[in-house]
């Protein structure tokens, strides 16, 4: 499987995991797509090394595992938090 095939496979897997086709209309699909792309980029990283999350270094394989477990509720929560943060800045 080449890199583009892996990217497509991950993208489809994430969409399936988060029930992409059935998102409530209050959520902007473009924002969901951007989160999906960030997740896919992370899944494409080599397993060596770490990623800093919340100020703590975590091994890449653990982060990948956590990202593969995300579902619709997780993504909706993230989007809600992002929108609340944006409103507080205004």
Helices and strands as residue ranges (DSSP letters): H 3-17, G 20-22, H 29-43, E 50-53, E 56-59, H 60-68, H 72-89
